[in-house]
């Protein structure tokens, strides 16, 4: 399973709640936060994924988060 698959899977499991890159990195045990950032930017704007400034459902901080919404 690729890092992208892991990130996508975590975001989809939390749906529709948003999650930030820091919490994604922590939850998946990624060694570098930029891995999560790169993957969330890659997913943003694709089918059902949206990225914007909001409160993270895990840590509560207001920052760039991503969420998955089914329609």
Predicted model as a PDB file, atoms N, CA, C, CB and O in Angstrom, pLDDT in the B-factor column:
MODEL        1                                                                  
ATOM      1  N   UNK A   1       0.849  -1.178   0.000  1.00 87.00           N  
ATOM      2  CA  UNK A   1       0.000   0.000   0.000  1.00 87.00           C  
ATOM      3  C   UNK A   1       0.896   1.244   0.000  1.00 87.00           C  
ATOM      4  CB  UNK A   1      -0.967  -0.004   1.231  1.00 87.00           C  
ATOM      5  O   UNK A   1       1.821   1.344   0.807  1.00 87.00           O  
ATOM      6  N   UNK A   2       0.626   2.173  -0.888  1.00 92.00           N  
ATOM      7  CA  UNK A   2       1.428   3.385  -1.003  1.00 92.00           C  
ATOM      8  C   UNK A   2       1.033   4.398   0.072  1.00 92.00           C  
ATOM      9  CB  UNK A   2       1.269   4.002  -2.402  1.00 92.00           C  
ATOM     10  O   UNK A   2      -0.007   4.262   0.716  1.00 92.00           O  
ATOM     11  N   UNK A   3       1.873   5.407   0.253  1.00 92.00           N  
ATOM     12  CA  UNK A   3       1.552   6.482   1.193  1.00 92.00           C  
ATOM     13  C   UNK A   3       0.267   7.173   0.757  1.00 92.00           C  
ATOM     14  CB  UNK A   3       2.715   7.504   1.287  1.00 92.00           C  
ATOM     15  O   UNK A   3      -0.572   7.504   1.595  1.00 92.00           O  
ATOM     16  N   UNK A   4       0.105   7.393  -0.541  1.00 93.00           N  
ATOM     17  CA  UNK A   4      -1.118   8.020  -1.046  1.00 93.00           C  
ATOM     18  C   UNK A   4      -2.339   7.184  -0.682  1.00 93.00           C  
ATOM     19  CB  UNK A   4      -1.040   8.210  -2.572  1.00 93.00           C  
ATOM     20  O   UNK A   4      -3.356   7.739  -0.267  1.00 93.00           O  
ATOM     21  N   UNK A   5      -2.262   5.876  -0.827  1.00 95.00           N  
ATOM     22  CA  UNK A   5      -3.377   4.992  -0.456  1.00 95.00           C  
ATOM     23  C   UNK A   5      -3.684   5.089   1.032  1.00 95.00           C  
ATOM     24  CB  UNK A   5      -3.056   3.537  -0.830  1.00 95.00           C  
ATOM     25  O   UNK A   5      -4.849   5.107   1.431  1.00 95.00           O  
ATOM     26  N   UNK A   6      -2.641   5.151   1.851  1.00 96.00           N  
ATOM     27  CA  UNK A   6      -2.834   5.251   3.303  1.00 96.00           C  
ATOM     28  C   UNK A   6      -3.496   6.575   3.677  1.00 96.00           C  
ATOM     29  CB  UNK A   6      -1.487   5.110   4.036  1.00 96.00           C  
ATOM     30  O   UNK A   6      -4.416   6.605   4.494  1.00 96.00           O  
ATOM     31  N   UNK A   7      -3.027   7.662   3.080  1.00 96.00           N  
ATOM     32  CA  UNK A   7      -3.589   8.986   3.356  1.00 96.00           C  
ATOM     33  C   UNK A   7      -5.044   9.034   2.904  1.00 96.00           C  
ATOM     34  CB  UNK A   7      -2.766  10.093   2.650  1.00 96.00           C  
ATOM     35  O   UNK A   7      -5.912   9.488   3.650  1.00 96.00           O  
ATOM     36  N   UNK A   8      -5.313   8.571   1.693  1.00 96.00           N  
ATOM     37  CA  UNK A   8      -6.679   8.556   1.169  1.00 96.00           C  
ATOM     38  C   UNK A   8      -7.597   7.736   2.080  1.00 96.00           C  
ATOM     39  CB  UNK A   8      -6.699   7.984  -0.265  1.00 96.00           C  
ATOM     40  O   UNK A   8      -8.705   8.167   2.398  1.00 96.00           O  
ATOM     41  N   UNK A   9      -7.140   6.573   2.491  1.00 97.00           N  
ATOM     42  CA  UNK A   9      -7.937   5.702   3.340  1.00 97.00           C  
ATOM     43  C   UNK A   9      -8.278   6.338   4.671  1.00 97.00           C  
ATOM     44  CB  UNK A   9      -7.215   4.414   3.570  1.00 97.00           C  
ATOM     45  O   UNK A   9      -9.412   6.230   5.135  1.00 97.00           O  
ATOM     46  N   UNK A  10      -7.310   7.004   5.296  1.00 97.00           N  
ATOM     47  CA  UNK A  10      -7.553   7.678   6.574  1.00 97.00           C  
ATOM     48  C   UNK A  10      -8.576   8.793   6.412  1.00 97.00           C  
ATOM     49  CB  UNK A  10      -6.244   8.242   7.145  1.00 97.00           C  
ATOM     50  O   UNK A  10      -9.502   8.907   7.216  1.00 97.00           O  
ATOM     51  N   UNK A  11      -8.420   9.606   5.393  1.00 97.00           N  
ATOM     52  CA  UNK A  11      -9.345  10.721   5.153  1.00 97.00           C  
ATOM     53  C   UNK A  11     -10.753  10.187   4.893  1.00 97.00           C  
ATOM     54  CB  UNK A  11      -8.866  11.586   3.955  1.00 97.00           C  
ATOM     55  O   UNK A  11     -11.727  10.732   5.412  1.00 97.00           O  
ATOM     56  N   UNK A  12     -10.862   9.135   4.102  1.00 96.00           N  
ATOM     57  CA  UNK A  12     -12.176   8.563   3.808  1.00 96.00           C  
ATOM     58  C   UNK A  12     -12.817   7.957   5.055  1.00 96.00           C  
ATOM     59  CB  UNK A  12     -12.056   7.501   2.717  1.00 96.00           C  
ATOM     60  O   UNK A  12     -14.030   8.065   5.232  1.00 96.00           O  
ATOM     61  N   UNK A  13     -12.023   7.320   5.926  1.00 96.00           N  
ATOM     62  CA  UNK A  13     -12.576   6.740   7.158  1.00 96.00           C  
ATOM     63  C   UNK A  13     -13.117   7.814   8.087  1.00 96.00           C  
ATOM     64  CB  UNK A  13     -11.513   5.919   7.884  1.00 96.00           C  
ATOM     65  O   UNK A  13     -14.095   7.581   8.797  1.00 96.00           O  
ATOM     66  N   UNK A  14     -12.491   8.993   8.092  1.00 96.00           N  
ATOM     67  CA  UNK A  14     -12.936  10.090   8.960  1.00 96.00           C  
ATOM     68  C   UNK A  14     -14.099  10.883   8.367  1.00 96.00           C  
ATOM     69  CB  UNK A  14     -11.780  11.027   9.235  1.00 96.00           C  
ATOM     70  O   UNK A  14     -14.699  11.710   9.054  1.00 96.00           O  
ATOM     71  N   UNK A  15     -14.413  10.640   7.124  1.00 95.00           N  
ATOM     72  CA  UNK A  15     -15.443  11.379   6.394  1.00 95.00           C  
ATOM     73  C   UNK A  15     -16.723  11.501   7.220  1.00 95.00           C  
ATOM     74  CB  UNK A  15     -15.743  10.694   5.054  1.00 95.00           C  
ATOM     75  O   UNK A  15     -17.176  10.513   7.797  1.00 95.00           O  
ATOM     76  N   UNK A  16     -17.312  12.695   7.285  1.00 95.00           N  
ATOM     77  CA  UNK A  16     -16.970  13.936   6.580  1.00 95.00           C  
ATOM     78  C   UNK A  16     -16.092  14.873   7.405  1.00 95.00           C  
ATOM     79  CB  UNK A  16     -18.231  14.658   6.182  1.00 95.00           C  
ATOM     80  O   UNK A  16     -15.937  16.041   7.049  1.00 95.00           O  
ATOM     81  N   UNK A  17     -15.522  14.385   8.493  1.00 97.00           N  
ATOM     82  CA  UNK A  17     -14.711  15.231   9.369  1.00 97.00           C  
ATOM     83  C   UNK A  17     -13.366  15.577   8.717  1.00 97.00           C  
ATOM     84  CB  UNK A  17     -14.479  14.529  10.719  1.00 97.00           C  
ATOM     85  O   UNK A  17     -12.754  14.732   8.065  1.00 97.00           O  
ATOM     86  N   UNK A  18     -12.907  16.836   8.898  1.00 97.00           N  
ATOM     87  CA  UNK A  18     -11.622  17.260   8.319  1.00 97.00           C  
ATOM     88  C   UNK A  18     -10.437  16.860   9.195  1.00 97.00           C  
ATOM     89  CB  UNK A  18     -11.615  18.772   8.109  1.00 97.00           C  
ATOM     90  O   UNK A  18     -10.575  16.701  10.408  1.00 97.00           O  
ATOM     91  N   UNK A  19      -9.276  16.699   8.569  1.00 98.00           N  
ATOM     92  CA  UNK A  19      -8.044  16.371   9.291  1.00 98.00           C  
ATOM     93  C   UNK A  19      -6.887  17.158   8.681  1.00 98.00           C  
ATOM     94  CB  UNK A  19      -7.756  14.834   9.245  1.00 98.00           C  
ATOM     95  O   UNK A  19      -6.830  17.354   7.467  1.00 98.00           O  
ATOM     96  N   UNK A  20      -5.963  17.606   9.538  1.00 97.00           N  
ATOM     97  CA  UNK A  20      -4.802  18.385   9.070  1.00 97.00           C  
ATOM     98  C   UNK A  20      -3.630  17.457   8.740  1.00 97.00           C  
ATOM     99  CB  UNK A  20      -4.375  19.425  10.141  1.00 97.00           C  
ATOM    100  O   UNK A  20      -3.619  16.284   9.111  1.00 97.00           O  
ATOM    101  N   UNK A  21      -2.654  18.013   8.040  1.00 95.00           N  
ATOM    102  CA  UNK A  21      -1.472  17.247   7.635  1.00 95.00           C  
ATOM    103  C   UNK A  21      -0.693  16.718   8.841  1.00 95.00           C  
ATOM    104  CB  UNK A  21      -0.559  18.114   6.770  1.00 95.00           C  
ATOM    105  O   UNK A  21      -0.187  15.596   8.811  1.00 95.00           O  
ATOM    106  N   UNK A  22      -0.597  17.523   9.897  1.00 95.00           N  
ATOM    107  CA  UNK A  22       0.136  17.086  11.089  1.00 95.00           C  
ATOM    108  C   UNK A  22      -0.509  15.848  11.702  1.00 95.00           C  
ATOM    109  CB  UNK A  22       0.197  18.218  12.128  1.00 95.00           C  
ATOM    110  O   UNK A  22       0.186  14.899  12.066  1.00 95.00           O  
ATOM    111  N   UNK A  23      -1.829  15.855  11.817  1.00 96.00           N  
ATOM    112  CA  UNK A  23      -2.531  14.705  12.397  1.00 96.00           C  
ATOM    113  C   UNK A  23      -2.463  13.483  11.483  1.00 96.00           C  
ATOM    114  CB  UNK A  23      -3.993  15.063  12.676  1.00 96.00           C  
ATOM    115  O   UNK A  23      -2.388  12.352  11.964  1.00 96.00           O  
ATOM    116  N   UNK A  24      -2.489  13.703  10.168  1.00 96.00           N  
ATOM    117  CA  UNK A  24      -2.318  12.601   9.226  1.00 96.00           C  
ATOM    118  C   UNK A  24      -0.944  11.971   9.433  1.00 96.00           C  
ATOM    119  CB  UNK A  24      -2.486  13.091   7.759  1.00 96.00           C  
ATOM    120  O   UNK A  24      -0.824  10.749   9.522  1.00 96.00           O  
ATOM    121  N   UNK A  25       0.096  12.808   9.510  1.00 95.00           N  
ATOM    122  CA  UNK A  25       1.461  12.307   9.715  1.00 95.00           C  
ATOM    123  C   UNK A  25       1.563  11.503  11.002  1.00 95.00           C  
ATOM    124  CB  UNK A  25       2.461  13.470   9.746  1.00 95.00           C  
ATOM    125  O   UNK A  25       2.159  10.426  11.029  1.00 95.00           O  
ATOM    126  N   UNK A  26       0.976  12.035  12.068  1.00 95.00           N  
ATOM    127  CA  UNK A  26       1.029  11.362  13.364  1.00 95.00           C  
ATOM    128  C   UNK A  26       0.272  10.028  13.333  1.00 95.00           C  
ATOM    129  CB  UNK A  26       0.450  12.271  14.454  1.00 95.00           C  
ATOM    130  O   UNK A  26       0.788   9.007  13.788  1.00 95.00           O  
ATOM    131  N   UNK A  27      -0.925  10.043  12.807  1.00 96.00           N  
ATOM    132  CA  UNK A  27      -1.756   8.832  12.767  1.00 96.00           C  
ATOM    133  C   UNK A  27      -1.148   7.720  11.924  1.00 96.00           C  
ATOM    134  CB  UNK A  27      -3.125   9.167  12.234  1.00 96.00           C  
ATOM    135  O   UNK A  27      -1.263   6.542  12.262  1.00 96.00           O  
ATOM    136  N   UNK A  28      -0.502   8.099  10.826  1.00 95.00           N  
ATOM    137  CA  UNK A  28       0.069   7.096   9.918  1.00 95.00           C  
ATOM    138  C   UNK A  28       1.536   6.803  10.204  1.00 95.00           C  
ATOM    139  CB  UNK A  28      -0.077   7.557   8.488  1.00 95.00           C  
ATOM    140  O   UNK A  28       2.130   5.929   9.571  1.00 95.00           O  
ATOM    141  N   UNK A  29       2.121   7.522  11.148  1.00 94.00           N  
ATOM    142  CA  UNK A  29       3.526   7.295  11.490  1.00 94.00           C  
ATOM    143  C   UNK A  29       4.481   7.689  10.379  1.00 94.00           C  
ATOM    144  CB  UNK A  29       3.739   5.853  11.836  1.00 94.00           C  
ATOM    145  O   UNK A  29       5.519   7.055  10.189  1.00 94.00           O  
ATOM    146  N   UNK A  30       4.127   8.743   9.640  1.00 91.00           N  
ATOM    147  CA  UNK A  30       5.001   9.217   8.557  1.00 91.00           C  
ATOM    148  C   UNK A  30       6.184   9.956   9.163  1.00 91.00           C  
ATOM    149  CB  UNK A  30       4.224  10.141   7.566  1.00 91.00           C  
ATOM    150  O   UNK A  30       6.018  10.726  10.109  1.00 91.00           O  
ATOM    151  N   UNK A  31       7.356   9.731   8.632  1.00 83.00           N  
ATOM    152  CA  UNK A  31       8.562  10.314   9.201  1.00 83.00           C  
ATOM    153  C   UNK A  31       8.683  11.809   8.925  1.00 83.00           C  
ATOM    154  CB  UNK A  31       9.771   9.603   8.664  1.00 83.00           C  
ATOM    155  O   UNK A  31       9.326  12.530   9.688  1.00 83.00           O  
ATOM    156  N   UNK A  32       8.080  12.271   7.856  1.00 79.00           N  
ATOM    157  CA  UNK A  32       8.180  13.677   7.467  1.00 79.00           C  
ATOM    158  C   UNK A  32       6.785  14.216   7.178  1.00 79.00           C  
ATOM    159  CB  UNK A  32       9.107  13.851   6.228  1.00 79.00           C  
ATOM    160  O   UNK A  32       6.044  13.635   6.384  1.00 79.00           O  
ATOM    161  N   UNK A  33       6.424  15.329   7.821  1.00 77.00           N  
ATOM    162  CA  UNK A  33       5.105  15.933   7.641  1.00 77.00           C  
ATOM    163  C   UNK A  33       4.847  16.286   6.172  1.00 77.00           C  
ATOM    164  CB  UNK A  33       4.975  17.187   8.513  1.00 77.00           C  
ATOM    165  O   UNK A  33       3.708  16.246   5.708  1.00 77.00           O  
ATOM    166  N   UNK A  34       5.909  16.631   5.452  1.00 83.00           N  
ATOM    167  CA  UNK A  34       5.734  17.022   4.057  1.00 83.00           C  
ATOM    168  C   UNK A  34       5.178  15.894   3.195  1.00 83.00           C  
ATOM    169  CB  UNK A  34       7.050  17.489   3.488  1.00 83.00           C  
ATOM    170  O   UNK A  34       4.573  16.157   2.156  1.00 83.00           O  
ATOM    171  N   UNK A  35       5.371  14.643   3.608  1.00 87.00           N  
ATOM    172  CA  UNK A  35       4.760  13.533   2.867  1.00 87.00           C  
ATOM    173  C   UNK A  35       3.242  13.692   2.879  1.00 87.00           C  
ATOM    174  CB  UNK A  35       5.173  12.158   3.479  1.00 87.00           C  
ATOM    175  O   UNK A  35       2.594  13.565   1.840  1.00 87.00           O  
ATOM    176  N   UNK A  36       2.677  13.969   4.052  1.00 92.00           N  
ATOM    177  CA  UNK A  36       1.226  14.153   4.156  1.00 92.00           C  
ATOM    178  C   UNK A  36       0.796  15.376   3.361  1.00 92.00           C  
ATOM    179  CB  UNK A  36       0.794  14.295   5.632  1.00 92.00           C  
ATOM    180  O   UNK A  36      -0.206  15.333   2.647  1.00 92.00           O  
ATOM    181  N   UNK A  37       1.550  16.468   3.480  1.00 92.00           N  
ATOM    182  CA  UNK A  37       1.211  17.692   2.768  1.00 92.00           C  
ATOM    183  C   UNK A  37       1.194  17.465   1.260  1.00 92.00           C  
ATOM    184  CB  UNK A  37       2.198  18.801   3.123  1.00 92.00           C  
ATOM    185  O   UNK A  37       0.271  17.909   0.577  1.00 92.00           O  
ATOM    186  N   UNK A  38       2.192  16.789   0.743  1.00 93.00           N  
ATOM    187  CA  UNK A  38       2.262  16.515  -0.683  1.00 93.00           C  
ATOM    188  C   UNK A  38       1.067  15.673  -1.139  1.00 93.00           C  
ATOM    189  CB  UNK A  38       3.575  15.802  -1.021  1.00 93.00           C  
ATOM    190  O   UNK A  38       0.481  15.946  -2.187  1.00 93.00           O  
ATOM    191  N   UNK A  39       0.709  14.668  -0.367  1.00 94.00           N  
ATOM    192  CA  UNK A  39      -0.387  13.772  -0.745  1.00 94.00           C  
ATOM    193  C   UNK A  39      -1.743  14.456  -0.625  1.00 94.00           C  
ATOM    194  CB  UNK A  39      -0.364  12.518   0.120  1.00 94.00           C  
ATOM    195  O   UNK A  39      -2.617  14.227  -1.462  1.00 94.00           O  
ATOM    196  N   UNK A  40      -1.943  15.297   0.404  1.00 95.00           N  
ATOM    197  CA  UNK A  40      -3.233  15.979   0.520  1.00 95.00           C  
ATOM    198  C   UNK A  40      -3.411  17.015  -0.585  1.00 95.00           C  
ATOM    199  CB  UNK A  40      -3.359  16.650   1.891  1.00 95.00           C  
ATOM    200  O   UNK A  40      -4.522  17.218  -1.076  1.00 95.00           O  
ATOM    201  N   UNK A  41      -2.311  17.674  -0.979  1.00 95.00           N  
ATOM    202  CA  UNK A  41      -2.402  18.610  -2.114  1.00 95.00           C  
ATOM    203  C   UNK A  41      -2.702  17.860  -3.405  1.00 95.00           C  
ATOM    204  CB  UNK A  41      -1.092  19.419  -2.264  1.00 95.00           C  
ATOM    205  O   UNK A  41      -3.407  18.366  -4.277  1.00 95.00           O  
ATOM    206  N   UNK A  42      -2.166  16.662  -3.518  1.00 94.00           N  
ATOM    207  CA  UNK A  42      -2.432  15.832  -4.697  1.00 94.00           C  
ATOM    208  C   UNK A  42      -3.911  15.411  -4.751  1.00 94.00           C  
ATOM    209  CB  UNK A  42      -1.520  14.580  -4.688  1.00 94.00           C  
ATOM    210  O   UNK A  42      -4.512  15.378  -5.824  1.00 94.00           O  
ATOM    211  N   UNK A  43      -4.484  15.095  -3.594  1.00 95.00           N  
ATOM    212  CA  UNK A  43      -5.881  14.665  -3.538  1.00 95.00           C  
ATOM    213  C   UNK A  43      -6.872  15.820  -3.668  1.00 95.00           C  
ATOM    214  CB  UNK A  43      -6.134  13.934  -2.248  1.00 95.00           C  
ATOM    215  O   UNK A  43      -7.975  15.635  -4.183  1.00 95.00           O  
ATOM    216  N   UNK A  44      -6.488  17.004  -3.205  1.00 94.00           N  
ATOM    217  CA  UNK A  44      -7.390  18.163  -3.204  1.00 94.00           C  
ATOM    218  C   UNK A  44      -7.937  18.426  -4.599  1.00 94.00           C  
ATOM    219  CB  UNK A  44      -6.665  19.413  -2.681  1.00 94.00           C  
ATOM    220  O   UNK A  44      -7.194  18.463  -5.580  1.00 94.00           O  
ATOM    221  N   UNK A  45      -9.230  18.605  -4.666  1.00 85.00           N  
ATOM    222  CA  UNK A  45      -9.860  18.898  -5.941  1.00 85.00           C  
ATOM    223  C   UNK A  45     -10.217  17.671  -6.747  1.00 85.00           C  
ATOM    224  CB  UNK A  45      -8.976  19.758  -6.740  1.00 85.00           C  
ATOM    225  O   UNK A  45     -10.912  17.775  -7.758  1.00 85.00           O  
ATOM    226  N   UNK A  46      -9.747  16.497  -6.312  1.00 90.00           N  
ATOM    227  CA  UNK A  46     -10.165  15.284  -6.996  1.00 90.00           C  
ATOM    228  C   UNK A  46     -11.495  14.850  -6.407  1.00 90.00           C  
ATOM    229  CB  UNK A  46      -9.094  14.155  -6.868  1.00 90.00           C  
ATOM    230  O   UNK A  46     -11.904  15.353  -5.360  1.00 90.00           O  
ATOM    231  N   UNK A  47     -12.138  13.971  -7.034  1.00 90.00           N  
ATOM    232  CA  UNK A  47     -13.484  13.508  -6.698  1.00 90.00           C  
ATOM    233  C   UNK A  47     -13.748  13.354  -5.187  1.00 90.00           C  
ATOM    234  CB  UNK A  47     -13.728  12.196  -7.372  1.00 90.00           C  
ATOM    235  O   UNK A  47     -13.296  12.395  -4.560  1.00 90.00           O  
ATOM    236  N   UNK A  48     -14.484  14.312  -4.627  1.00 93.00           N  
ATOM    237  CA  UNK A  48     -14.915  14.242  -3.242  1.00 93.00           C  
ATOM    238  C   UNK A  48     -13.965  14.824  -2.210  1.00 93.00           C  
ATOM    239  CB  UNK A  48     -15.161  12.861  -2.906  1.00 93.00           C  
ATOM    240  O   UNK A  48     -14.352  14.974  -1.051  1.00 93.00           O  
ATOM    241  N   UNK A  49     -12.734  15.159  -2.586  1.00 96.00           N  
ATOM    242  CA  UNK A  49     -11.763  15.683  -1.626  1.00 96.00           C  
ATOM    243  C   UNK A  49     -11.707  17.204  -1.722  1.00 96.00           C  
ATOM    244  CB  UNK A  49     -10.362  15.073  -1.873  1.00 96.00           C  
ATOM    245  O   UNK A  49     -11.618  17.767  -2.813  1.00 96.00           O  
ATOM    246  N   UNK A  50     -11.762  17.855  -0.568  1.00 95.00           N  
ATOM    247  CA  UNK A  50     -11.634  19.314  -0.553  1.00 95.00           C  
ATOM    248  C   UNK A  50     -10.673  19.726   0.549  1.00 95.00           C  
ATOM    249  CB  UNK A  50     -13.015  19.994  -0.355  1.00 95.00           C  
ATOM    250  O   UNK A  50     -10.667  19.148   1.636  1.00 95.00           O  
ATOM    251  N   UNK A  51      -9.864  20.729   0.252  1.00 96.00           N  
ATOM    252  CA  UNK A  51      -8.834  21.208   1.175  1.00 96.00           C  
ATOM    253  C   UNK A  51      -9.054  22.696   1.386  1.00 96.00           C  
ATOM    254  CB  UNK A  51      -7.388  20.919   0.631  1.00 96.00           C  
ATOM    255  O   UNK A  51      -9.161  23.454   0.422  1.00 96.00           O  
ATOM    256  N   UNK A  52      -9.122  23.118   2.648  1.00 96.00           N  
ATOM    257  CA  UNK A  52      -9.307  24.536   2.968  1.00 96.00           C  
ATOM    258  C   UNK A  52      -8.938  24.796   4.420  1.00 96.00           C  
ATOM    259  CB  UNK A  52     -10.762  24.975   2.699  1.00 96.00           C  
ATOM    260  O   UNK A  52      -8.683  23.863   5.181  1.00 96.00           O  
ATOM    261  N   UNK A  53      -8.911  26.057   4.796  1.00 97.00           N  
ATOM    262  CA  UNK A  53      -8.574  26.429   6.174  1.00 97.00           C  
ATOM    263  C   UNK A  53      -9.816  26.235   7.034  1.00 97.00           C  
ATOM    264  CB  UNK A  53      -8.054  27.912   6.260  1.00 97.00           C  
ATOM    265  O   UNK A  53     -10.884  26.782   6.756  1.00 97.00           O  
ATOM    266  N   UNK A  54      -9.647  25.445   8.079  1.00 97.00           N  
ATOM    267  CA  UNK A  54     -10.757  25.090   8.959  1.00 97.00           C  
ATOM    268  C   UNK A  54     -10.162  24.445  10.214  1.00 97.00           C  
ATOM    269  CB  UNK A  54     -11.780  24.118   8.239  1.00 97.00           C  
ATOM    270  O   UNK A  54      -8.947  24.270  10.303  1.00 97.00           O  
ATOM    271  N   UNK A  55     -11.005  24.097  11.175  1.00 98.00           N  
ATOM    272  CA  UNK A  55     -10.529  23.415  12.378  1.00 98.00           C  
ATOM    273  C   UNK A  55     -10.402  21.915  12.110  1.00 98.00           C  
ATOM    274  CB  UNK A  55     -11.486  23.675  13.572  1.00 98.00           C  
ATOM    275  O   UNK A  55     -11.306  21.295  11.549  1.00 98.00           O  
ATOM    276  N   UNK A  56      -9.279  21.350  12.514  1.00 98.00           N  
ATOM    277  CA  UNK A  56      -9.044  19.914  12.393  1.00 98.00           C  
ATOM    278  C   UNK A  56      -9.911  19.187  13.421  1.00 98.00           C  
ATOM    279  CB  UNK A  56      -7.530  19.572  12.594  1.00 98.00           C  
ATOM    280  O   UNK A  56      -9.999  19.610  14.574  1.00 98.00           O  
ATOM    281  N   UNK A  57     -10.539  18.114  13.008  1.00 97.00           N  
ATOM    282  CA  UNK A  57     -11.409  17.352  13.909  1.00 97.00           C  
ATOM    283  C   UNK A  57     -10.625  16.557  14.947  1.00 97.00           C  
ATOM    284  CB  UNK A  57     -12.284  16.410  13.108  1.00 97.00           C  
ATOM    285  O   UNK A  57     -11.201  16.099  15.934  1.00 97.00           O  
ATOM    286  N   UNK A  58      -9.330  16.388  14.742  1.00 97.00           N  
ATOM    287  CA  UNK A  58      -8.497  15.616  15.674  1.00 97.00           C  
ATOM    288  C   UNK A  58      -7.840  16.530  16.713  1.00 97.00           C  
ATOM    289  CB  UNK A  58      -7.414  14.831  14.902  1.00 97.00           C  
ATOM    290  O   UNK A  58      -8.012  16.321  17.914  1.00 97.00           O  
ATOM    291  N   UNK A  59      -7.090  17.541  16.261  1.00 97.00           N  
ATOM    292  CA  UNK A  59      -6.344  18.396  17.200  1.00 97.00           C  
ATOM    293  C   UNK A  59      -7.062  19.703  17.539  1.00 97.00           C  
ATOM    294  CB  UNK A  59      -4.985  18.715  16.624  1.00 97.00           C  
ATOM    295  O   UNK A  59      -6.725  20.359  18.524  1.00 97.00           O  
ATOM    296  N   UNK A  60      -8.049  20.080  16.726  1.00 98.00           N  
ATOM    297  CA  UNK A  60      -8.812  21.295  16.983  1.00 98.00           C  
ATOM    298  C   UNK A  60      -8.171  22.582  16.499  1.00 98.00           C  
ATOM    299  CB  UNK A  60      -9.057  21.409  18.417  1.00 98.00           C  
ATOM    300  O   UNK A  60      -8.776  23.648  16.611  1.00 98.00           O  
ATOM    301  N   UNK A  61      -6.960  22.507  15.964  1.00 97.00           N  
ATOM    302  CA  UNK A  61      -6.275  23.706  15.470  1.00 97.00           C  
ATOM    303  C   UNK A  61      -6.885  24.170  14.157  1.00 97.00           C  
ATOM    304  CB  UNK A  61      -4.771  23.436  15.286  1.00 97.00           C  
ATOM    305  O   UNK A  61      -7.332  23.360  13.345  1.00 97.00           O  
ATOM    306  N   UNK A  62      -6.900  25.488  13.958  1.00 98.00           N  
ATOM    307  CA  UNK A  62      -7.374  26.027  12.689  1.00 98.00           C  
ATOM    308  C   UNK A  62      -6.189  26.128  11.750  1.00 98.00           C  
ATOM    309  CB  UNK A  62      -8.064  27.414  12.876  1.00 98.00           C  
ATOM    310  O   UNK A  62      -5.247  26.883  11.993  1.00 98.00           O  
ATOM    311  N   UNK A  63      -6.248  25.359  10.678  1.00 96.00           N  
ATOM    312  CA  UNK A  63      -5.190  25.329   9.672  1.00 96.00           C  
ATOM    313  C   UNK A  63      -5.729  24.656   8.426  1.00 96.00           C  
ATOM    314  CB  UNK A  63      -3.925  24.592  10.198  1.00 96.00           C  
ATOM    315  O   UNK A  63      -6.909  24.308   8.371  1.00 96.00           O  
ATOM    316  N   UNK A  64      -4.893  24.468   7.435  1.00 96.00           N  
ATOM    317  CA  UNK A  64      -5.315  23.763   6.221  1.00 96.00           C  
ATOM    318  C   UNK A  64      -5.665  22.324   6.581  1.00 96.00           C  
ATOM    319  CB  UNK A  64      -4.200  23.805   5.127  1.00 96.00           C  
ATOM    320  O   UNK A  64      -4.865  21.607   7.181  1.00 96.00           O  
ATOM    321  N   UNK A  65      -6.865  21.920   6.206  1.00 97.00           N  
ATOM    322  CA  UNK A  65      -7.332  20.554   6.453  1.00 97.00           C  
ATOM    323  C   UNK A  65      -7.868  19.984   5.146  1.00 97.00           C  
ATOM    324  CB  UNK A  65      -8.430  20.519   7.573  1.00 97.00           C  
ATOM    325  O   UNK A  65      -8.099  20.711   4.179  1.00 97.00           O  
ATOM    326  N   UNK A  66      -8.059  18.685   5.138  1.00 97.00           N  
ATOM    327  CA  UNK A  66      -8.677  18.028   3.988  1.00 97.00           C  
ATOM    328  C   UNK A  66      -9.799  17.146   4.501  1.00 97.00           C  
ATOM    329  CB  UNK A  66      -7.634  17.195   3.168  1.00 97.00           C  
ATOM    330  O   UNK A  66      -9.720  16.592   5.597  1.00 97.00           O  
ATOM    331  N   UNK A  67     -10.844  17.023   3.693  1.00 97.00           N  
ATOM    332  CA  UNK A  67     -11.953  16.143   4.041  1.00 97.00           C  
ATOM    333  C   UNK A  67     -12.458  15.469   2.785  1.00 97.00           C  
ATOM    334  CB  UNK A  67     -13.090  16.922   4.741  1.00 97.00           C  
ATOM    335  O   UNK A  67     -12.200  15.911   1.665  1.00 97.00           O  
ATOM    336  N   UNK A  68     -13.185  14.386   3.004  1.00 97.00           N  
ATOM    337  CA  UNK A  68     -13.795  13.669   1.899  1.00 97.00           C  
ATOM    338  C   UNK A  68     -15.297  13.730   2.092  1.00 97.00           C  
ATOM    339  CB  UNK A  68     -13.288  12.193   1.815  1.00 97.00           C  
ATOM    340  O   UNK A  68     -15.806  13.426   3.171  1.00 97.00           O  
ATOM    341  N   UNK A  69     -15.994  14.118   1.057  1.00 89.00           N  
ATOM    342  CA  UNK A  69     -17.468  14.182   1.113  1.00 89.00           C  
ATOM    343  C   UNK A  69     -18.022  13.328  -0.019  1.00 89.00           C  
ATOM    344  CB  UNK A  69     -17.992  15.671   1.002  1.00 89.00           C  
ATOM    345  O   UNK A  69     -17.676  13.499  -1.188  1.00 89.00           O  
ATOM    346  N   UNK A  70     -18.873  12.424   0.362  1.00 78.00           N  
ATOM    347  CA  UNK A  70     -19.578  11.659  -0.664  1.00 78.00           C  
ATOM    348  C   UNK A  70     -20.804  12.460  -1.060  1.00 78.00           C  
ATOM    349  CB  UNK A  70     -19.971  10.220  -0.157  1.00 78.00           C  
ATOM    350  O   UNK A  70     -21.371  13.191  -0.247  1.00 78.00           O  
ATOM    351  N   UNK A  71     -21.198  12.322  -2.283  1.00 64.00           N  
ATOM    352  CA  UNK A  71     -22.355  13.102  -2.745  1.00 64.00           C  
ATOM    353  C   UNK A  71     -23.510  12.212  -3.049  1.00 64.00           C  
ATOM    354  CB  UNK A  71     -22.010  13.921  -3.969  1.00 64.00           C  
ATOM    355  O   UNK A  71     -24.571  12.692  -3.450  1.00 64.00           O  
TER     356      UNK A  71                                                      
ENDMDL                                                                          
END                                                                             
